[in-house]
């Protein structure tokens, strides 16, 4: 068990070290392109910083959190040592080496392509090789999660798989399939281009393959937070989970519906037919169902806790909840940001409405509010909840932890809400600087300045997070005991076999992906004259 704690801690420390550096880059970017900077930013440095920021926060940080939390769940919920721990360490090393390789390529100035794989703009091959190594390392984790659950089921025939493990394995299977799209794009289209083996690339096919991964990866980021919602939060609040079966239903729905929706990112692309764009719109709307189920179940669980703590009246249970407990506070703040970000997502998913915000700062505000806001704040809460169990030291100050969460929440709203507004005013995204003397942009200046101030509030929150975690490694050791999970009100009810395994749902996931992506990908092999020359990144003189 001690070795497993070291494994989990290694993932968390590397994750938060990556996170801290990325927040510094993010704050600098917002300041550099705002009127507060006083002049145009260095575009080459700006795009280098954006690429490093996006790569670290999209591919490295959440992957390490998912892996570390997954190992902790596997050991504690199954109450057995991790099988294949040597492979787990090998996966960690691959992620570390891959991350270093990619970020060093970015730092060298040869890979400023943002964090998306959109040829003909092409980075150094070392950037892509690093990404591949990191993904392969994460696949080690995914396979180990499946293997450990199957081994446990064989030893416990007919028993209910713990919900935390069920959700974690669903996420592992989702990631295994989700990453295939980008892997195919890198291996067969981008790497040959980056190494100079080919001189042209099918941009439409590359974008379609990347869209396979592009949106489903959001749910890979999201599901560790949902595992915490269902299995850690109700117990921390002093109550019971409202429904175990509802949690399992939400996890399998994410597994099935998260994949066939990525083409809603390609509404402006001419190589995708209108019928498939509409189909992906429908499935994008459908993937809101498991989130709505989760919000209902989580709210009901918190009401149970509040009532048990003496809450009376229609909403008296809200005030009775232990808001001084970091994971409970983080849940409330997360749901607020999830609601705001989800409302914006209704615009993005609409085939007609998306054209009003496509490629504007609205989109940047939306995905920061969902991921960097709603999801990342739960990563903080997971770390706070696990820290005593991992280190043997209590969290030094829950008040300071709650302050850190409030700062992140306030900073994220101050950053993202102005981005939504300037997006509606037509401000394009991915710009290194703007000419604030232009009359059309002048009205947007105060909003952009406000978002820059919010960026430094986020930076303060990130520094406080690291201080809390470091300080909580010191001092007198305490026996925190084993990590335990919430019991459900329906624990004694019969569980359908389909909700105690994932095979049928994986089959549905693959089938829906084939239906929604089969033709758009296949046409790339039959269309003629659809390739363009490569465009490589070079360092500005």
C-alpha positions as CSV (number, residue, x, y, z in Angstrom):
1,X,0.0,0.0,0.0
2,X,2.9,2.4,0.8
3,X,4.3,1.9,-2.7
4,X,0.9,2.8,-4.2
5,X,0.7,6.0,-2.1
6,X,4.1,7.0,-3.6
7,X,2.8,6.2,-7.1
8,X,-0.3,8.4,-6.5
9,X,1.8,11.2,-5.0
10,X,4.2,11.2,-7.9
11,X,1.3,11.7,-10.3
12,X,-0.2,14.5,-8.2
13,X,3.1,16.4,-7.6
14,X,4.0,16.3,-11.3
15,X,0.4,17.3,-12.2
16,X,0.4,20.4,-9.9
17,X,3.9,21.4,-10.9
18,X,2.8,21.4,-14.5
19,X,-0.3,23.3,-13.6
20,X,1.6,26.0,-11.7
21,X,3.9,26.8,-14.6
22,X,0.9,26.8,-17.0
23,X,-1.0,29.3,-14.9
24,X,2.0,31.7,-15.0
25,X,2.0,31.5,-18.8
26,X,-1.8,32.0,-18.9
27,X,-1.6,35.1,-16.7
28,X,1.2,36.6,-18.8
29,X,-0.8,36.0,-22.0
30,X,-3.8,37.8,-20.8
31,X,-1.7,40.7,-19.6
32,X,0.4,40.9,-22.8
33,X,-2.6,41.3,-25.1
34,X,-4.6,43.6,-22.9
35,X,-4.5,47.4,-22.9
36,X,-2.7,47.2,-19.6
37,X,0.4,46.0,-21.4
38,X,0.8,49.4,-23.2
39,X,1.9,48.0,-26.6
40,X,1.8,45.1,-28.9
41,X,3.0,41.8,-27.5
42,X,5.9,39.8,-29.0
43,X,3.8,37.5,-31.2
44,X,6.3,34.7,-31.5
45,X,6.7,34.5,-27.7
46,X,2.9,34.8,-27.3
47,X,2.2,31.8,-29.5
48,X,5.0,29.9,-27.9
49,X,3.4,30.5,-24.5
50,X,-0.1,29.6,-25.7
51,X,1.2,26.3,-27.1
52,X,3.0,25.4,-23.9
53,X,0.0,26.5,-21.7
54,X,-2.5,24.6,-23.8
55,X,-0.4,21.4,-24.2
56,X,0.4,21.2,-20.5
57,X,-3.2,21.9,-19.4
58,X,-5.0,19.8,-22.0
59,X,-2.7,16.7,-22.3
60,X,-0.4,16.6,-19.2
61,X,-2.1,18.0,-16.1
62,X,-5.6,16.3,-16.4
63,X,-4.0,13.0,-17.6
64,X,-1.8,12.9,-14.5
65,X,-4.8,13.7,-12.2
66,X,-6.9,11.0,-13.8
67,X,-4.1,8.5,-13.5
68,X,-3.2,9.3,-9.9
69,X,-6.8,9.5,-8.7
70,X,-7.5,6.3,-10.6
71,X,-4.8,4.4,-8.9
72,X,-5.9,5.7,-5.5
73,X,-9.5,4.6,-6.2
74,X,-8.4,1.2,-7.4
75,X,-6.4,0.4,-4.3
76,X,-8.8,1.8,-1.7
77,X,-12.2,0.9,-3.2
78,X,-11.1,-2.7,-4.2
79,X,-9.2,-3.0,-0.9
80,X,-6.3,-4.8,-2.5
81,X,-2.8,-3.9,-3.8
82,X,-2.6,-2.6,-7.3
83,X,-1.8,-5.3,-9.8
84,X,0.9,-4.3,-12.4
85,X,2.4,-1.5,-10.3
86,X,5.6,-1.8,-12.3
87,X,3.7,-1.0,-15.5
88,X,2.0,1.9,-13.7
89,X,5.5,3.4,-12.9
90,X,6.5,2.8,-16.6
91,X,3.4,4.7,-17.7
92,X,4.3,7.6,-15.4
93,X,7.8,7.8,-16.8
94,X,6.5,7.8,-20.4
95,X,4.2,10.7,-19.5
96,X,7.0,12.6,-17.9
97,X,9.5,12.0,-20.8
98,X,6.8,12.8,-23.4
99,X,5.8,16.0,-21.6
100,X,9.4,17.2,-21.3
101,X,10.1,16.4,-25.0
102,X,7.0,18.3,-26.2
103,X,7.4,21.3,-23.9
104,X,11.1,21.6,-24.7
105,X,10.3,21.6,-28.4
106,X,7.8,24.4,-27.8
107,X,10.4,26.3,-25.7
108,X,12.9,26.0,-28.5
109,X,10.5,28.0,-30.8
110,X,10.0,25.2,-33.3
111,X,6.5,24.1,-32.3
112,X,4.2,27.1,-31.8
113,X,1.1,25.4,-33.2
114,X,-1.2,26.0,-30.2
115,X,-2.3,22.7,-28.6
116,X,-4.4,21.6,-31.6
117,X,-3.1,19.3,-34.3
118,X,-4.3,21.3,-37.4
119,X,-2.1,20.9,-40.4
120,X,-0.8,22.3,-42.7
121,X,0.8,24.2,-39.8
122,X,3.3,21.7,-38.5
123,X,5.6,21.5,-35.4
124,X,8.8,19.8,-34.8
125,X,8.5,16.0,-34.9
126,X,9.8,15.9,-31.3
127,X,6.7,17.8,-30.2
128,X,4.5,15.1,-31.7
129,X,6.7,12.2,-30.5
130,X,6.4,13.6,-27.0
131,X,2.6,13.7,-27.2
132,X,2.6,10.1,-28.5
133,X,4.8,9.0,-25.5
134,X,2.5,10.7,-23.0
135,X,-0.6,9.2,-24.6
136,X,1.0,5.7,-24.6
137,X,1.9,6.2,-20.9
138,X,-1.7,7.0,-20.1
139,X,-2.9,3.9,-22.0
140,X,-0.8,1.9,-19.5
141,X,-3.0,3.3,-16.8
142,X,-6.2,2.7,-18.7
143,X,-5.3,-1.0,-19.3
144,X,-4.4,-1.4,-15.7
145,X,-7.7,0.0,-14.5
146,X,-9.6,-2.5,-16.7
147,X,-7.3,-5.4,-15.7
148,X,-7.7,-4.7,-11.9
149,X,-11.5,-4.5,-12.1
150,X,-11.7,-7.7,-14.1
151,X,-9.4,-9.5,-11.7
152,X,-11.5,-8.3,-8.7
153,X,-14.7,-9.5,-10.4
154,X,-13.3,-12.9,-11.0
155,X,-12.5,-13.1,-7.3
156,X,-15.8,-11.7,-6.2
157,X,-18.4,-13.3,-8.6
158,X,-21.8,-11.7,-8.5
159,X,-20.7,-8.8,-6.3
160,X,-21.3,-5.2,-7.1
161,X,-18.3,-3.4,-8.5
162,X,-17.7,-0.3,-6.3
163,X,-19.1,2.7,-7.9
164,X,-15.8,4.7,-7.8
165,X,-14.1,1.9,-9.7
166,X,-16.9,1.5,-12.1
167,X,-16.7,5.2,-13.0
168,X,-12.9,5.2,-13.2
169,X,-12.9,2.2,-15.5
170,X,-15.6,3.8,-17.7
171,X,-13.3,6.8,-18.0
172,X,-10.3,4.6,-18.9
173,X,-12.2,2.8,-21.6
174,X,-13.5,6.2,-22.9
175,X,-9.9,7.5,-23.1
176,X,-8.6,4.4,-24.8
177,X,-11.1,4.9,-27.6
178,X,-11.1,8.7,-27.6
179,X,-7.3,9.0,-28.1
180,X,-7.5,6.8,-31.2
181,X,-8.5,9.6,-33.5
182,X,-5.6,11.9,-32.7
183,X,-3.2,8.9,-32.6
184,X,-4.2,8.0,-36.2
185,X,-3.8,11.6,-37.3
186,X,-0.4,12.0,-35.8
187,X,1.0,8.6,-36.9
188,X,-0.2,8.6,-40.5
189,X,-0.6,12.2,-41.4
190,X,1.4,14.6,-39.2
191,X,4.5,12.7,-38.4
192,X,5.3,11.9,-42.0
193,X,4.9,15.6,-42.7
194,X,7.0,16.7,-39.7
195,X,9.8,14.3,-40.6
196,X,9.8,15.5,-44.2
197,X,8.7,12.1,-45.6
198,X,5.8,13.7,-47.3
199,X,5.3,17.3,-48.5
200,X,1.5,17.5,-48.6
201,X,-1.3,16.6,-46.2
202,X,-5.1,16.0,-46.4
203,X,-6.2,18.8,-44.1
204,X,-9.9,17.8,-44.1
205,X,-9.1,14.2,-43.1
206,X,-6.7,15.4,-40.4
207,X,-9.3,17.8,-38.9
208,X,-11.9,15.1,-38.9
209,X,-9.6,12.6,-37.1
210,X,-8.7,15.2,-34.6
211,X,-12.4,16.0,-33.9
212,X,-12.8,12.4,-32.9
213,X,-10.6,13.2,-29.9
214,X,-11.2,16.9,-29.6
215,X,-14.5,17.0,-27.7
216,X,-14.6,13.5,-26.1
217,X,-11.3,14.4,-24.3
218,X,-13.4,16.9,-22.3
219,X,-15.3,14.0,-20.7
220,X,-12.0,12.3,-19.9
221,X,-11.1,15.5,-18.0
222,X,-14.5,15.6,-16.5
223,X,-15.1,12.1,-15.2
224,X,-12.7,12.2,-12.3
225,X,-14.7,15.1,-11.0
226,X,-17.9,13.2,-11.4
227,X,-16.4,10.2,-9.6
228,X,-15.8,12.6,-6.7
229,X,-19.3,14.0,-7.0
230,X,-20.9,10.6,-6.6
231,X,-18.5,8.8,-4.2
232,X,-16.7,11.4,-2.0
233,X,-19.0,14.5,-1.7
234,X,-22.1,12.9,-0.1
235,X,-20.0,11.3,2.6
236,X,-18.0,14.5,3.2
237,X,-21.3,16.4,3.5
238,X,-22.5,14.0,6.2
239,X,-25.1,12.0,4.2
240,X,-25.7,9.2,1.7
241,X,-25.6,9.0,-2.1
242,X,-29.1,9.3,-3.4
243,X,-28.8,6.6,-6.0
244,X,-25.9,4.3,-7.0
245,X,-27.8,3.2,-10.1
246,X,-28.2,6.7,-11.3
247,X,-24.4,7.2,-11.0
248,X,-23.7,4.1,-13.0
249,X,-26.3,5.2,-15.6
250,X,-24.5,8.5,-16.0
251,X,-21.1,6.9,-16.4
252,X,-22.3,4.5,-19.1
253,X,-24.1,7.3,-20.9
254,X,-20.9,9.3,-21.0
255,X,-19.1,6.3,-22.4
256,X,-21.7,5.9,-25.2
257,X,-22.6,9.5,-26.0
258,X,-19.3,11.4,-25.5
259,X,-17.6,10.0,-28.7
260,X,-19.9,10.7,-31.7
261,X,-20.1,14.5,-31.2
262,X,-16.8,16.1,-32.2
263,X,-17.9,17.3,-35.7
264,X,-19.8,20.1,-34.0
265,X,-16.3,21.7,-33.9
266,X,-16.2,21.6,-37.7
267,X,-19.4,23.4,-38.5
268,X,-17.5,25.9,-40.7
269,X,-15.5,23.2,-42.5
270,X,-16.8,22.6,-46.1
271,X,-15.6,18.9,-46.4
272,X,-18.2,17.8,-43.8
273,X,-21.8,17.4,-45.1
274,X,-24.7,19.1,-43.5
275,X,-26.3,15.9,-42.5
276,X,-23.4,14.8,-40.4
277,X,-23.1,18.2,-38.8
278,X,-26.8,17.9,-37.8
279,X,-26.3,14.4,-36.5
280,X,-23.4,15.5,-34.3
281,X,-25.6,18.4,-33.1
282,X,-28.2,15.9,-31.9
283,X,-25.7,13.8,-30.1
284,X,-24.1,16.8,-28.5
285,X,-27.5,17.7,-27.0
286,X,-27.9,14.1,-25.9
287,X,-24.6,14.1,-23.9
288,X,-26.2,16.7,-21.6
289,X,-28.4,14.0,-20.2
290,X,-25.8,12.3,-17.9
291,X,-24.8,15.7,-16.6
292,X,-28.4,16.6,-15.8
293,X,-28.7,13.2,-14.1
294,X,-25.6,14.0,-12.1
295,X,-26.8,17.4,-11.0
296,X,-30.1,15.9,-9.9
297,X,-28.5,13.0,-8.0
298,X,-25.8,15.2,-6.4
299,X,-28.4,17.8,-5.3
300,X,-30.6,15.1,-3.8
301,X,-27.6,13.6,-2.0
302,X,-26.7,17.0,-0.6
303,X,-30.3,17.6,0.5
304,X,-30.2,14.3,2.3
305,X,-27.0,15.4,4.1
306,X,-28.4,18.8,4.9
307,X,-31.6,17.3,6.3
308,X,-29.6,14.9,8.4
309,X,-27.7,17.8,9.8
310,X,-30.9,19.5,10.9
311,X,-31.8,21.6,7.9
312,X,-35.5,22.5,7.9
313,X,-37.9,24.1,5.5
314,X,-37.7,24.3,1.7
315,X,-34.0,25.4,1.5
316,X,-32.9,25.2,5.1
317,X,-30.8,22.1,4.2
318,X,-28.5,24.3,2.0
319,X,-27.3,26.4,5.0
320,X,-26.9,23.2,7.1
321,X,-24.3,21.8,4.8
322,X,-20.6,21.9,6.0
323,X,-19.4,24.6,3.6
324,X,-16.2,24.8,5.6
325,X,-15.2,21.4,4.2
326,X,-13.2,22.1,1.0
327,X,-14.7,19.3,-1.2
328,X,-18.3,20.5,-0.3
329,X,-17.5,24.1,-1.1
330,X,-15.7,23.1,-4.3
331,X,-18.8,21.2,-5.4
332,X,-21.1,24.1,-4.9
333,X,-18.7,26.5,-6.8
334,X,-18.2,23.8,-9.5
335,X,-21.9,23.5,-10.1
336,X,-22.3,27.2,-10.6
337,X,-19.6,27.3,-13.2
338,X,-20.9,24.2,-14.8
339,X,-24.3,25.8,-15.2
340,X,-22.9,29.0,-16.7
341,X,-20.6,27.1,-19.0
342,X,-23.2,24.6,-20.0
343,X,-25.6,27.4,-21.0
344,X,-22.9,28.7,-23.4
345,X,-22.4,25.2,-24.7
346,X,-26.0,25.3,-26.0
347,X,-24.9,28.0,-28.4
348,X,-21.8,26.2,-29.5
349,X,-23.6,22.9,-30.3
350,X,-26.2,24.6,-32.4
351,X,-25.6,24.3,-36.2
352,X,-27.1,27.7,-36.8
353,X,-26.2,29.7,-33.6
354,X,-22.6,28.5,-33.6
355,X,-21.9,30.8,-36.6
356,X,-22.4,33.8,-34.4
357,X,-19.6,32.9,-32.0
358,X,-17.3,30.6,-34.1
359,X,-13.6,31.4,-33.6
360,X,-14.3,34.3,-31.2
361,X,-13.3,34.8,-27.6
362,X,-16.7,33.3,-26.6
363,X,-15.3,29.9,-27.4
364,X,-12.2,30.5,-25.2
365,X,-14.4,31.7,-22.4
366,X,-16.7,28.6,-22.7
367,X,-14.0,25.9,-22.5
368,X,-12.1,27.7,-19.7
369,X,-15.3,28.0,-17.6
370,X,-16.1,24.3,-18.1
371,X,-12.6,22.8,-17.8
372,X,-10.4,25.3,-16.0
373,X,-13.3,26.3,-13.8
374,X,-15.8,23.5,-13.0
375,X,-13.5,20.6,-13.5
376,X,-10.1,21.9,-12.2
377,X,-11.7,23.2,-9.0
378,X,-12.7,19.6,-8.3
379,X,-9.2,18.5,-8.9
380,X,-8.1,20.8,-6.1
381,X,-10.8,19.3,-3.9
382,X,-9.8,15.7,-4.7
383,X,-6.2,16.6,-3.8
384,X,-7.3,18.1,-0.5
385,X,-9.5,15.1,0.3
386,X,-6.7,12.6,-0.5
387,X,-3.8,14.4,1.0
388,X,-4.0,13.1,4.6
389,X,-4.5,9.5,3.3
390,X,-1.5,9.9,0.9
391,X,0.9,11.7,3.2
392,X,-0.2,10.8,6.8
393,X,-0.3,14.5,7.5
394,X,-3.5,16.5,8.0
395,X,-4.4,19.4,5.8
396,X,-2.8,22.2,7.6
397,X,-5.6,24.8,7.2
398,X,-9.1,24.1,5.8
399,X,-9.8,27.8,6.0
400,X,-6.9,28.6,3.7
401,X,-8.0,25.8,1.4
402,X,-11.5,27.3,1.2
403,X,-9.9,30.7,0.5
404,X,-7.9,29.2,-2.3
405,X,-11.1,27.7,-3.8
406,X,-13.0,31.0,-3.6
407,X,-10.1,32.8,-5.3
408,X,-10.1,30.3,-8.1
409,X,-13.9,30.7,-8.5
410,X,-13.8,34.5,-8.5
411,X,-10.8,34.7,-10.7
412,X,-12.3,32.3,-13.3
413,X,-15.6,34.3,-13.5
414,X,-13.6,37.5,-13.9
415,X,-11.6,35.9,-16.7
416,X,-14.3,34.1,-18.6
417,X,-17.4,36.3,-18.4
418,X,-15.7,39.3,-20.2
419,X,-14.4,36.8,-22.8
420,X,-18.0,35.8,-23.5
421,X,-19.0,39.4,-23.9
422,X,-16.2,40.4,-26.2
423,X,-16.8,37.3,-28.2
424,X,-20.4,38.4,-28.8
425,X,-18.9,41.8,-29.9
426,X,-16.9,39.9,-32.5
427,X,-13.4,39.7,-31.0
428,X,-11.4,36.9,-32.7
429,X,-9.6,34.3,-30.6
430,X,-6.0,33.2,-31.1
431,X,-4.7,36.8,-31.5
432,X,-1.4,37.8,-30.0
433,X,-2.4,41.5,-29.7
434,X,-5.1,44.0,-30.7
435,X,-4.8,47.6,-31.8
436,X,-6.7,49.2,-29.0
437,X,-6.7,52.6,-30.8
438,X,-9.2,51.1,-33.3
439,X,-12.7,52.5,-32.5
440,X,-14.2,49.1,-33.0
441,X,-12.0,47.6,-30.4
442,X,-11.9,50.5,-27.9
443,X,-15.1,49.5,-26.2
444,X,-13.7,46.0,-25.6
445,X,-10.6,47.3,-23.9
446,X,-12.0,47.5,-20.3
447,X,-13.4,44.0,-20.5
448,X,-10.1,42.6,-21.7
449,X,-8.3,44.5,-18.9
450,X,-10.7,43.0,-16.4
451,X,-10.0,39.5,-17.6
452,X,-6.3,40.2,-17.3
453,X,-6.8,41.1,-13.7
454,X,-8.7,37.9,-13.2
455,X,-5.8,36.0,-14.6
456,X,-3.6,37.3,-11.7
457,X,-6.3,36.3,-9.2
458,X,-6.0,32.8,-10.6
459,X,-2.2,32.9,-10.3
460,X,-2.6,33.9,-6.7
461,X,-4.9,31.0,-6.1
462,X,-2.5,28.6,-7.8
463,X,0.4,29.8,-5.6
464,X,-1.8,29.3,-2.5
465,X,-2.7,25.8,-3.6
466,X,1.0,24.8,-3.9
467,X,1.7,26.4,-0.5
468,X,-1.1,24.5,1.2
469,X,0.0,21.1,-0.3
470,X,3.7,21.7,0.6
471,X,2.9,22.8,4.1
472,X,0.6,19.8,4.6
473,X,3.5,17.5,4.0
474,X,5.1,18.7,7.2
475,X,4.3,18.5,10.9
476,X,3.0,15.7,13.1
477,X,1.8,12.6,11.4
478,X,-1.7,11.3,12.0
479,X,-3.5,8.1,11.2
480,X,-5.9,9.2,8.5
481,X,-7.1,5.6,7.9
482,X,-8.2,4.2,4.6
483,X,-10.0,6.3,2.0
484,X,-13.7,5.5,2.2
485,X,-16.6,6.2,-0.1
486,X,-20.2,7.2,0.3
487,X,-22.9,4.6,0.8
488,X,-26.0,4.8,-1.4
489,X,-29.6,4.8,-0.3
490,X,-30.3,2.0,-2.8
491,X,-27.3,-0.2,-1.9
492,X,-29.6,-3.1,-1.0
493,X,-31.6,-2.9,-4.3
494,X,-30.9,-5.4,-7.1
495,X,-28.5,-4.1,-9.7
496,X,-29.1,-4.9,-13.3
497,X,-26.2,-6.9,-14.8
498,X,-25.7,-4.3,-17.5
499,X,-24.8,-1.7,-14.8
500,X,-22.2,-3.9,-13.2
501,X,-20.1,-4.3,-16.3
502,X,-19.1,-2.2,-19.3
503,X,-18.8,-4.6,-22.3
504,X,-22.2,-3.8,-23.9
505,X,-21.6,-0.1,-23.5
506,X,-18.2,-0.2,-25.1
507,X,-19.8,-2.0,-28.1
508,X,-22.4,0.8,-28.4
509,X,-19.7,3.4,-28.2
510,X,-17.7,1.8,-31.0
511,X,-20.9,1.3,-33.1
512,X,-22.0,4.9,-32.7
513,X,-18.5,6.2,-33.6
514,X,-18.6,4.1,-36.7
515,X,-21.9,5.5,-37.7
516,X,-21.1,9.1,-37.0
517,X,-17.5,9.1,-38.3
518,X,-17.4,6.3,-40.8
519,X,-18.3,8.2,-43.9
520,X,-16.6,11.5,-43.1
521,X,-13.3,9.6,-42.6
522,X,-13.8,7.3,-45.5
523,X,-14.4,10.1,-48.0
524,X,-10.8,11.3,-47.3
525,X,-9.6,8.2,-49.1
526,X,-11.7,8.9,-52.2
527,X,-11.7,12.6,-52.7
528,X,-9.2,13.9,-55.2
529,X,-7.1,17.1,-55.2
530,X,-7.7,17.6,-51.4
531,X,-4.1,17.9,-50.2
532,X,-2.1,21.1,-49.5
533,X,1.6,21.8,-48.9
534,X,3.0,21.7,-45.3
535,X,3.7,24.9,-43.4
536,X,6.3,24.6,-40.7
537,X,7.0,26.8,-37.7
538,X,10.2,28.7,-37.7
539,X,11.8,31.1,-35.1
540,X,11.3,34.7,-35.9
541,X,14.6,36.6,-36.7
